[in-house]
Amino acid sequence: AVVSPEEFGYSWLLSFMFFLTIAIGALFLVMVHHLTDAGWSVATRRICEHLGSLMFPWLVILFLPIAIFAKHIYSWMSIDPATDTAVAAKWPVFTMPGFYITSAIFFGLWWLLSSRLSYWSLKQDETGEPLCTYRMRFHSGWGIVANSLLLTFAAALWMKALQYQWFSAVYGVYFFSICAWVTLATVYAITALLQRQRILDTVLHDNQFFYLGLLFFAFTVFSAYNEFAQYFVVWNANTPEETFWYLIREHGSWWCVSMILIFGHFFVPFFLLLSVKAKTSFKIVLPVCAWAWLMHFLDLGFNILPASKLNQGGYPFQWLWLQLGCFAFMAGFLGWAFLKKFNSHAPFPIKDPRLHEAMGINVEPDEMTGAEASAGGEE
Protein backbone atom coordinates (compact mmCIF):
# COMPACT_ATOMS: atom_id res chain seq x y z
CA ALA A 1 0.00 0.00 0.00
CA VAL A 2 1.10 3.54 -0.75
CA VAL A 3 1.77 5.51 2.43
CA SER A 4 -0.03 8.85 2.48
CA PRO A 5 1.65 11.90 4.03
CA GLU A 6 -1.12 11.94 6.65
CA GLU A 7 -0.54 8.34 7.76
CA PHE A 8 3.22 8.85 7.88
CA GLY A 9 2.81 12.10 9.83
CA TYR A 10 0.55 10.53 12.43
CA SER A 11 2.79 7.46 12.81
CA TRP A 12 5.88 9.64 13.19
CA LEU A 13 4.15 11.93 15.70
CA LEU A 14 3.10 8.91 17.78
CA SER A 15 6.67 7.63 18.14
CA PHE A 16 8.06 11.13 18.66
CA MET A 17 5.70 11.81 21.56
CA PHE A 18 6.63 8.45 23.10
CA PHE A 19 10.30 9.40 23.39
CA LEU A 20 9.59 13.04 24.17
CA THR A 21 7.63 11.98 27.25
CA ILE A 22 10.65 10.00 28.51
CA ALA A 23 12.95 13.01 28.10
CA ILE A 24 10.47 15.30 29.86
CA GLY A 25 10.00 12.84 32.72
CA ALA A 26 13.77 12.42 33.09
CA LEU A 27 14.23 16.18 33.47
CA PHE A 28 11.52 16.15 36.13
CA LEU A 29 13.28 13.40 38.11
CA VAL A 30 16.63 15.23 37.95
CA MET A 31 15.08 18.44 39.27
CA VAL A 32 13.21 16.63 42.04
CA HIS A 33 16.52 15.06 43.09
CA HIS A 34 18.16 18.46 43.48
CA LEU A 35 15.20 20.22 45.09
CA THR A 36 14.70 17.52 47.71
CA ASP A 37 18.44 16.96 48.25
CA ALA A 38 17.81 13.23 48.02
CA GLY A 39 20.52 10.67 48.64
CA TRP A 40 18.99 7.50 47.23
CA SER A 41 18.59 8.94 43.72
CA VAL A 42 22.29 9.78 43.30
CA ALA A 43 22.78 6.39 41.64
CA THR A 44 20.18 7.10 38.95
CA ARG A 45 20.79 10.83 38.51
CA ARG A 46 23.28 10.49 35.66
CA ILE A 47 20.93 8.16 33.78
CA CYS A 48 18.14 10.73 34.03
CA GLU A 49 20.48 13.54 32.97
CA HIS A 50 21.47 11.69 29.82
CA LEU A 51 17.84 10.85 29.02
CA GLY A 52 16.89 14.49 29.51
CA SER A 53 19.77 15.69 27.32
CA LEU A 54 18.24 13.78 24.38
CA MET A 55 15.98 16.80 24.08
CA PHE A 56 18.64 18.68 22.13
CA PRO A 57 19.71 18.18 19.43
CA TRP A 58 18.39 14.65 18.90
CA LEU A 59 14.67 15.15 19.54
CA VAL A 60 14.81 18.45 17.65
CA ILE A 61 16.11 16.52 14.63
CA LEU A 62 13.29 13.99 15.01
CA PHE A 63 10.78 16.84 15.19
CA LEU A 64 11.70 18.06 11.69
CA PRO A 65 9.41 15.58 9.84
CA ILE A 66 6.53 16.80 12.02
CA ALA A 67 7.34 20.38 11.05
CA ILE A 68 7.50 19.39 7.38
CA PHE A 69 4.27 17.37 7.37
CA ALA A 70 2.44 19.67 9.79
CA LYS A 71 -0.19 20.62 7.19
CA HIS A 72 -1.07 16.96 6.76
CA ILE A 73 -1.21 16.33 10.52
CA TYR A 74 -3.03 19.37 11.93
CA SER A 75 -6.34 20.12 10.23
CA TRP A 76 -6.53 23.64 11.67
CA MET A 77 -3.62 24.71 9.46
CA SER A 78 -5.86 24.55 6.40
CA ILE A 79 -8.75 26.46 8.02
CA ASP A 80 -9.34 30.19 7.66
CA PRO A 81 -9.64 31.67 11.20
CA ALA A 82 -12.36 33.97 9.89
CA THR A 83 -14.59 30.94 9.30
CA ASP A 84 -13.87 29.07 12.55
CA THR A 85 -14.09 30.70 15.97
CA ALA A 86 -12.22 27.82 17.64
CA VAL A 87 -9.15 28.56 15.50
CA ALA A 88 -9.56 32.33 15.75
CA ALA A 89 -9.69 32.13 19.56
CA LYS A 90 -6.22 30.53 19.57
CA TRP A 91 -4.57 33.21 17.43
CA PRO A 92 -1.63 33.84 17.03
CA VAL A 93 -0.38 30.40 18.15
CA PHE A 94 -2.70 28.64 15.73
CA THR A 95 -1.03 30.11 12.67
CA MET A 96 1.78 28.62 10.61
CA PRO A 97 4.42 31.05 11.98
CA GLY A 98 2.96 30.72 15.48
CA PHE A 99 3.27 26.93 15.41
CA TYR A 100 6.91 26.95 14.36
CA ILE A 101 7.95 29.83 16.62
CA THR A 102 6.22 28.31 19.64
CA SER A 103 7.79 24.91 18.97
CA ALA A 104 11.21 26.54 18.68
CA ILE A 105 10.67 28.30 22.03
CA PHE A 106 9.75 24.98 23.65
CA PHE A 107 12.93 23.28 22.47
CA GLY A 108 15.03 26.34 23.26
CA LEU A 109 13.93 26.39 26.88
CA TRP A 110 14.31 22.61 27.22
CA TRP A 111 17.81 22.88 25.77
CA LEU A 112 18.71 25.64 28.22
CA LEU A 113 17.42 23.64 31.18
CA SER A 114 18.91 20.27 30.23
CA SER A 115 22.26 21.72 29.16
CA ARG A 116 22.71 23.72 32.38
CA LEU A 117 21.86 20.75 34.58
CA SER A 118 24.18 18.49 32.59
CA TYR A 119 27.00 21.07 32.50
CA TRP A 120 27.08 21.63 36.25
CA SER A 121 26.73 17.92 36.94
CA LEU A 122 29.82 17.11 34.86
CA LYS A 123 31.60 20.12 36.34
CA GLN A 124 30.88 18.67 39.79
CA ASP A 125 32.66 15.46 38.72
CA GLU A 126 35.77 17.52 37.99
CA THR A 127 35.91 19.92 40.92
CA GLY A 128 33.42 18.78 43.57
CA GLU A 129 32.86 22.45 44.44
CA PRO A 130 29.70 23.43 46.35
CA LEU A 131 28.97 25.99 43.61
CA CYS A 132 28.03 23.14 41.26
CA THR A 133 25.41 21.85 43.69
CA TYR A 134 24.03 25.34 44.26
CA ARG A 135 23.79 25.99 40.52
CA MET A 136 21.94 22.73 39.90
CA ARG A 137 19.50 23.58 42.69
CA PHE A 138 19.00 27.06 41.21
CA HIS A 139 18.27 25.74 37.73
CA SER A 140 15.98 23.09 39.20
CA GLY A 141 14.04 25.81 41.03
CA TRP A 142 13.00 27.77 37.96
CA GLY A 143 13.22 24.68 35.75
CA ILE A 144 10.55 22.64 37.49
CA VAL A 145 8.06 25.49 36.99
CA ALA A 146 9.18 26.06 33.40
CA ASN A 147 9.08 22.34 32.60
CA SER A 148 5.53 22.10 33.95
CA LEU A 149 4.40 24.93 31.69
CA LEU A 150 6.35 23.62 28.70
CA LEU A 151 4.96 20.10 28.87
CA THR A 152 1.43 21.46 29.27
CA PHE A 153 1.65 23.75 26.26
CA ALA A 154 3.55 21.17 24.19
CA ALA A 155 0.88 18.56 24.87
CA ALA A 156 -1.78 21.06 23.86
CA LEU A 157 0.00 22.19 20.68
CA TRP A 158 1.31 18.87 19.41
CA MET A 159 -1.35 16.42 20.64
CA LYS A 160 -4.56 18.03 21.82
CA ALA A 161 -4.55 20.41 18.84
CA LEU A 162 -5.00 17.44 16.53
CA GLN A 163 -8.67 17.95 17.37
CA TYR A 164 -8.51 21.68 17.98
CA GLN A 165 -12.19 22.02 18.91
CA TRP A 166 -11.71 19.93 22.05
CA PHE A 167 -11.28 21.40 25.51
CA SER A 168 -9.86 19.72 28.61
CA ALA A 169 -8.59 21.46 31.73
CA VAL A 170 -6.97 18.22 32.95
CA TYR A 171 -4.89 17.44 29.87
CA GLY A 172 -1.67 19.04 31.11
CA VAL A 173 -1.74 17.14 34.41
CA TYR A 174 -2.61 13.94 32.58
CA PHE A 175 0.33 14.43 30.22
CA PHE A 176 2.70 15.11 33.12
CA SER A 177 1.60 11.94 34.91
CA ILE A 178 2.22 9.68 31.91
CA CYS A 179 5.62 11.35 31.33
CA ALA A 180 6.72 10.50 34.87
CA TRP A 181 5.14 7.02 34.69
CA VAL A 182 6.89 5.82 31.55
CA THR A 183 10.18 7.45 32.60
CA LEU A 184 10.20 5.62 35.92
CA ALA A 185 9.68 2.34 34.05
CA THR A 186 12.55 3.23 31.72
CA VAL A 187 14.93 4.28 34.49
CA TYR A 188 14.12 1.14 36.51
CA ALA A 189 14.88 -1.08 33.51
CA ILE A 190 18.13 0.73 32.61
CA THR A 191 19.28 0.70 36.24
CA ALA A 192 18.59 -3.02 36.56
CA LEU A 193 20.56 -3.67 33.37
CA LEU A 194 23.50 -1.63 34.65
CA GLN A 195 23.45 -3.49 37.94
CA ARG A 196 23.59 -6.82 36.11
CA GLN A 197 26.68 -5.53 34.31
CA ARG A 198 28.16 -4.38 37.66
CA ILE A 199 28.54 -0.81 36.42
CA LEU A 200 26.71 0.75 39.38
CA ASP A 201 27.61 -1.86 41.99
CA THR A 202 29.17 0.60 44.42
CA VAL A 203 26.14 2.90 44.63
CA LEU A 204 23.20 0.59 43.96
CA HIS A 205 21.34 -1.24 46.69
CA ASP A 206 17.85 -2.66 47.14
CA ASN A 207 16.57 0.59 48.59
CA GLN A 208 17.08 2.43 45.27
CA PHE A 209 15.03 -0.17 43.44
CA PHE A 210 12.40 -0.04 46.16
CA TYR A 211 12.04 3.74 45.86
CA LEU A 212 11.92 3.56 42.06
CA GLY A 213 9.29 0.83 42.29
CA LEU A 214 7.37 2.84 44.86
CA LEU A 215 7.30 5.92 42.61
CA PHE A 216 6.38 3.73 39.65
CA PHE A 217 3.45 2.38 41.66
CA ALA A 218 2.45 5.88 42.83
CA PHE A 219 2.36 7.29 39.31
CA THR A 220 0.41 4.24 38.14
CA VAL A 221 -2.34 5.38 40.50
CA PHE A 222 -1.86 9.09 39.75
CA SER A 223 -2.04 8.69 35.97
CA ALA A 224 -5.14 6.49 36.26
CA TYR A 225 -6.75 9.10 38.51
CA ASN A 226 -6.06 11.85 35.98
CA GLU A 227 -7.41 9.88 33.04
CA PHE A 228 -10.56 9.00 34.95
CA ALA A 229 -10.96 12.58 36.22
CA GLN A 230 -10.77 13.91 32.68
CA TYR A 231 -13.38 11.43 31.47
CA PHE A 232 -15.61 12.07 34.50
CA VAL A 233 -15.50 15.86 34.14
CA VAL A 234 -16.03 15.83 30.37
CA TRP A 235 -18.87 13.32 30.47
CA ASN A 236 -20.71 15.04 33.28
CA ALA A 237 -20.38 18.47 31.67
CA ASN A 238 -21.99 16.91 28.60
CA THR A 239 -21.08 19.69 26.18
CA PRO A 240 -20.59 18.82 22.48
CA GLU A 241 -17.23 20.63 22.36
CA GLU A 242 -15.86 18.08 24.84
CA THR A 243 -17.83 14.84 24.55
CA PHE A 244 -17.20 14.38 20.81
CA TRP A 245 -13.59 13.42 21.61
CA TYR A 246 -14.72 10.35 23.55
CA LEU A 247 -17.60 9.53 21.19
CA ILE A 248 -15.13 9.11 18.32
CA ARG A 249 -13.13 6.71 20.47
CA GLU A 250 -16.15 4.48 21.08
CA HIS A 251 -16.36 3.46 17.42
CA GLY A 252 -15.01 0.21 16.05
CA SER A 253 -11.91 -1.27 17.66
CA TRP A 254 -11.22 1.96 19.59
CA TRP A 255 -13.71 0.73 22.17
CA CYS A 256 -11.61 -2.40 22.67
CA VAL A 257 -8.47 -0.25 22.92
CA SER A 258 -10.10 1.84 25.65
CA MET A 259 -10.97 -1.31 27.63
CA ILE A 260 -7.41 -2.59 27.24
CA LEU A 261 -6.11 0.71 28.57
CA ILE A 262 -8.42 0.66 31.58
CA PHE A 263 -7.22 -2.76 32.67
CA GLY A 264 -3.71 -2.73 31.22
CA HIS A 265 -2.67 0.81 32.10
CA PHE A 266 -3.91 0.62 35.69
CA PHE A 267 -5.12 -2.70 37.09
CA VAL A 268 -2.30 -4.92 35.79
CA PRO A 269 0.64 -2.79 37.08
CA PHE A 270 -1.32 -1.79 40.20
CA PHE A 271 -1.82 -5.31 41.48
CA LEU A 272 1.60 -6.56 40.37
CA LEU A 273 3.40 -3.71 42.15
CA LEU A 274 1.16 -3.61 45.21
CA SER A 275 3.34 -5.89 47.34
CA VAL A 276 6.37 -4.39 49.09
CA LYS A 277 8.62 -7.25 47.99
CA ALA A 278 7.43 -6.99 44.39
CA LYS A 279 9.02 -3.55 44.00
CA THR A 280 12.54 -5.00 44.27
CA SER A 281 11.88 -8.20 42.33
CA PHE A 282 13.28 -7.99 38.80
CA LYS A 283 11.16 -10.97 37.76
CA ILE A 284 8.05 -8.92 38.48
CA VAL A 285 9.02 -5.30 37.81
CA LEU A 286 10.98 -5.70 34.56
CA PRO A 287 8.04 -7.36 32.74
CA VAL A 288 5.83 -4.61 34.17
CA CYS A 289 8.24 -2.02 32.73
CA ALA A 290 7.97 -3.62 29.29
CA TRP A 291 4.19 -3.75 29.70
CA ALA A 292 4.20 -0.06 30.67
CA TRP A 293 6.00 0.84 27.41
CA LEU A 294 3.35 -1.07 25.46
CA MET A 295 0.47 0.58 27.33
CA HIS A 296 2.08 3.99 26.97
CA PHE A 297 2.42 3.53 23.22
CA LEU A 298 -1.20 2.39 23.03
CA ASP A 299 -2.35 5.30 25.20
CA LEU A 300 -0.61 7.84 22.98
CA GLY A 301 -2.09 6.10 19.95
CA PHE A 302 -5.53 6.40 21.55
CA ASN A 303 -4.94 10.16 21.86
CA ILE A 304 -3.34 10.77 18.46
CA LEU A 305 -4.55 8.35 15.80
CA PRO A 306 -8.37 8.83 15.97
CA ALA A 307 -7.85 12.51 15.12
CA SER A 308 -7.29 11.42 11.52
CA LYS A 309 -10.49 10.77 9.59
CA LEU A 310 -8.74 7.74 8.11
CA ASN A 311 -8.59 6.11 11.56
CA GLN A 312 -11.90 7.03 13.19
CA GLY A 313 -13.44 3.64 12.41
CA GLY A 314 -10.92 1.78 14.54
CA TYR A 315 -7.23 1.21 15.16
CA PRO A 316 -5.33 1.29 11.84
CA PHE A 317 -3.79 -2.17 12.08
CA GLN A 318 -2.92 -2.02 8.37
CA TRP A 319 -0.42 0.72 9.21
CA LEU A 320 0.99 -0.95 12.33
CA TRP A 321 4.16 -1.80 10.41
CA LEU A 322 4.66 1.91 9.70
CA GLN A 323 4.15 2.86 13.34
CA LEU A 324 6.55 0.17 14.52
CA GLY A 325 9.05 1.17 11.84
CA CYS A 326 9.04 4.79 13.02
CA PHE A 327 9.35 3.60 16.61
CA ALA A 328 12.27 1.25 15.85
CA PHE A 329 14.13 3.97 13.94
CA MET A 330 13.77 6.49 16.79
CA ALA A 331 14.62 3.89 19.43
CA GLY A 332 17.83 2.99 17.62
CA PHE A 333 18.77 6.61 16.93
CA LEU A 334 18.13 7.83 20.47
CA GLY A 335 19.60 4.67 21.98
CA TRP A 336 22.84 5.34 20.11
CA ALA A 337 22.86 8.97 21.32
CA PHE A 338 22.22 7.88 24.92
CA LEU A 339 24.95 5.23 24.93
CA LYS A 340 27.41 7.59 23.30
CA LYS A 341 26.96 10.13 26.07
CA PHE A 342 26.74 7.55 28.85
CA ASN A 343 30.05 5.98 27.82
CA SER A 344 31.74 9.40 27.66
CA HIS A 345 31.32 10.18 31.35
CA ALA A 346 31.28 8.56 34.77
CA PRO A 347 28.20 6.34 35.18
CA PHE A 348 27.20 8.19 38.36
CA PRO A 349 28.06 11.58 39.94
CA ILE A 350 31.37 10.73 41.58
CA LYS A 351 31.53 13.89 43.72
CA ASP A 352 27.90 14.34 44.66
CA PRO A 353 27.69 15.42 48.34
CA ARG A 354 25.16 12.63 48.95
CA LEU A 355 27.28 9.91 47.35
CA HIS A 356 28.24 8.32 50.67
CA GLU A 357 24.58 8.12 51.61
CA ALA A 358 23.80 6.41 48.30
CA MET A 359 26.61 3.94 48.95
CA GLY A 360 25.27 3.17 52.40
CA ILE A 361 28.32 4.59 54.18
CA ASN A 362 27.79 6.65 57.30
CA VAL A 363 30.17 9.59 57.37
CA GLU A 364 30.50 11.75 60.46
CA PRO A 365 30.44 15.54 59.92
CA ASP A 366 34.10 15.91 60.97
CA GLU A 367 35.10 13.31 58.34
CA MET A 368 33.51 15.21 55.45
CA THR A 369 35.42 17.34 53.03
CA GLY A 370 34.62 21.03 52.99
CA ALA A 371 32.74 20.65 49.73
CA GLU A 372 30.55 17.86 51.07
CA ALA A 373 29.73 19.68 54.27
CA SER A 374 28.82 22.98 52.66
CA ALA A 375 26.96 21.50 49.66
CA GLY A 376 24.54 19.43 51.65
CA GLY A 377 26.44 17.01 53.81
CA GLU A 378 24.94 18.41 56.98
CA GLU A 379 21.42 17.38 57.88
N, C-alpha and C positions, 0 to 999 in steps of 0.2 A: 504494500500500500504506500501511496505517496504521502509523505508527512507534510501537513499544512503548517504554515508559520504559526498559526494559533495553537495547534497541538504541541509543537516544539516549544513555544514560549511558555505554555502552562507547565509542561513537564520540566523545563529548565528552572522555572520559578519555584516549583515544588522542592526540588533538590537543593536549590540555593537557600531557601528559607530553612531547610533542615539543618544545614551546616552553620548558617547565620545564628540560629538559636543557640547552638553550642558555644559559639564565640561570645555571644552576649552573656550567656550564663556563666562562662568562665571568668569574664571580667567582673561579674557580680561577686563570685566566690573570692576572687583576689581582694576586692575592696572590703568585703566583710571580714576577711582575715586581718587586714590592717586596722580596721576601725574597732574591732573587738580585741585586738592584741592577743589573738589566740595562739596557743602553743601547739595543739594537736595538728593543725592544718599546715604547719611548716613543711611537712613531708610532701604535701600535694600542691604547694603554692607554685612551684616552678612549672608543673604540668599545666596548671590553670593559666599561668602567664603566657606560656607558649600557645595554648589554645586561643586565648584572647588576642594574641598578636597576629593570628591568621586574618584578622579584620583588614589589615593593610600590609602589603598590597594585594594579597591573594584573593580575598573575597571581593575586592574592588574589581579585579580582573574578571572574576566569575559573574559580576553584575553587568558587565558590558553587553552580553547577549540580551539581557532584560531591557537595557536601555535601547538597544537596536530594534527589538521586536515589541517595544512598548505599545505601539499603535494596535498591534494584533492581540495584545493581552488585556489592555484596559479600554473598555468600551467608551468611557467618558471622553477619551481623547478625540473621538470622532463626532462628538456632540457639540453643537453650538450652545454656549451658556445662555444665550438669549431665548432659547427654546426649552430650557430645562432648569428649573429653579434649584434643584438639588446640586447641579454642577455650578451654577452661578453663586450659590451660597458658600462654596468652597474656593472661590477666587481669592487670591491669585495662585494658590498652590495647585489647583486643578486646571493648570494650563501646561502646555508643553515645556516652556522655559521654567515654570514653577516646579514641575516634577523633577527635572534634571538638577536644578539649583538646590532644591531641598534635599535630594538624594546625596549630592556632593557635600552639603553641610553635615548630613548624618555621618558619612564616612570620614569627613575631616575631623569632627569631634571625637569619633571613636579612635581614629589614628592618634590624635593628641593624647587621649587618655591611656590607651594601651602602650604607646611608645614611652610615655613618661614613667609609667609603672614598671615597664620592662627595663628601662634605662637605669633607674635608681636601684632596682633589684640586682642587676649585674654589677653596678657600681659598688653595692654593698658587699658583693663577693670579693671585690678587689681590696677595699679599704676597711670595711667593717665600721665605718664612722656612724655615729648617731644621726648625722644629718640625712643620711640615706633613709633611715627609718622614718624620720620626721617628714621628709618629702613625700614618701609613699603614703603616709597617713593624710597629708595635706591633699594630695591628688585623689585619694579615695574619698575624702570629705565632699568635695565638689563633684567628683566623678559619679558617686552613687546616685546623686540627684539628677545629674545630666544623663546618666545611663537609663534611668527610669523614664525620663522624658523622651529620650531618643528611641527606646524600644517601643514605647507607646505610639509615637508618631510614625515610626517605620512600619509597625504592624498595620496602622491605619492606611498608610500610603501605598504599601506594597501588597497587602493582603485584603484588608477590609474594603479597599477602594475597587477591588475587582467587581463588587456589586455596590456601586457608589451610593445607591439610594438607601442602603441599610444603615441603621443606627444601633449602637450598643455602647452603653457607658461602662461596661465591664470588660470590654475587649482588651484594653491595655493590661489590666491585672491578669486576665486569662493568659495573655501572651507571655507575660513575665513568668508566670508559674510553670508553663511548659518549657520555657528556656532553662530555668533552674532544674527542673525535673530531668530532662534529657541530658543536661550537662553532668549532673550528679551520677547518672548511670554511666556516662562516658568516663568520667574521672575515676570511678570505682573500678571499671574494667581495665583502664590503663595502669592504675596503681597496682592492681592484682598481678597484671602481666609483668610489671617491673619488679615486683617482689619475687615472682617465680624466677626471674633472671638474676636475682640478688643484687640489683642495682641500687635499691633503696633500703637494703638490709639494716643499715645502722640507724635509720630514723623511723622505720615502719614497725608498728606493733599492732596488736589486735584492737587497741582502742581507736586508732585512726580509721580502721575499717568499720568499727561499730558506729562511730560518729557519722561517717559517710553514709552508712546504711540507714542510720536514724534520720538524717536529713532527706535521703531518698524516700523513705517511708513518709515523712512529714509532707513533702511536696507532692507525693502521690495523693494524699488526702486534700491538700490545698488546691491542686489543679482540678481535682474532681469537684470540689466545692465551687470553684469559679465557673466551671462549665455548666454545672447545674444551676447556679445562681443566674447566669446569663439566660439560660433557657426559661427558668421560672419567671424572671422579670419580663422578658419579651412576651412570653405566652400569656401572662396575666394582664399585661398592658393591652394586648390584642389590637394593636394598630397595624394597618397594612404595610406601613413603611418598615416594620420590624419583623412581623410574622412570616412574610414571604420568603425570607432567608431559610427558615426551617421547613416551610412547605415544599420548597424545591428539593430539599434533602430527605423528603419522605417518599419520593418517587423511585420506582424501580429498585435496583440493588443498593441505592443509597440508604434505604431503610435498614437493610441487613448490615451495612457498614456502621450505621449509628448504634445498632445493638452490639456489634462487636466491640465498639469503642466503650460503651457503657461497662461491659463486663471485662474487657481486656485492658482498658486504660486504668481502671480503678480496682475492681474486685480481685483480679488475678494477682497483681503486685501487692495489694493491700493484705490479703490473707497469707501470701507467701513470706512477706516481710514482717508480719505481726509479731512473731516470736523474737525474743531478745537474742537467742543463739543463732537464729537465721541470719541476722545482719552481719555476722562475721563468717558465715559459711559460704565458701566460693561455689560449692555445688548447688546452692540455692540462689545466691545473689547474681552470679554471672549469667545464668540463663534468664533471670529476670531483667538484667541489663539489656541483653539481646532482644528480649520481648519488648522492652520499653522503646528501643530504637524502631522496631516494627510498628508499634502502636503510635509512636510519634509521627512516623512517616504517613501512616493511615489517617491520623488526626489532621495533619496539614493538608493531605489530599482531600479530606472532607471539607475543609475550609476553602481550598483553592479551586479544585477541579469543577465542581458544579456551577461555578460562575460562567463557564463557557457553555453556550447553547448546545454545543456538540456533545456535552457530557451530562445534561440535565436528566436524561432518562435512566441513568445508572452509571456505575463506575466504568470507565473506559478500559476494560481489560484488553481490548485489541491494541492499545497503546502502552501496555504495561512494559513491554520490552524497551520502549523509548524512555519511559520514566526510570527504569532500572539502569539503562545505559547512561543517562545523565547523572544519576546517583553514583554509579561506579566510577565515572570519569572524575567527578568532583572529589570523591573519597580518595582516589589514588593521587590526585593533584595536591589536595590539602594534606593528605598523609605524608607525602614526600616533603612538603614544606615544614610540617611539624617535626618530623624526624631529623631533618637537616638542622633545624634550630636547636632541638633537644640535644643532639650529639655535639653541638658546638659549645656547650656550656655545662657547668656542673649540674647534675640531675636534681639537686635540691639547694636551697640557699645556705651556703656553707658558713656564713657569718651572721645569720639571723640571730637576734638577741634571745629568741625563744628556742634555739636549736637544742640546747641541753634538755629542755622540758620535753621536746618532741622525742628525744633519744631515751627519755626515762631516767635521766641522770639528775640527781638533786645537787645543786650547786649553792653553797652558802654565799650570802652577799659579799663577804670579804674575799671570796675566791674568784669573783667576777672581774673581768677586765673593765676598764673605764667605759668602753663603748657599750658593753652589755648592760652595765648598771644604769647608765644614763638613757639608753634607748629603750628601756622597758624591762630590764632585769629585775627591778624592784617591784614587789607586789603592792 
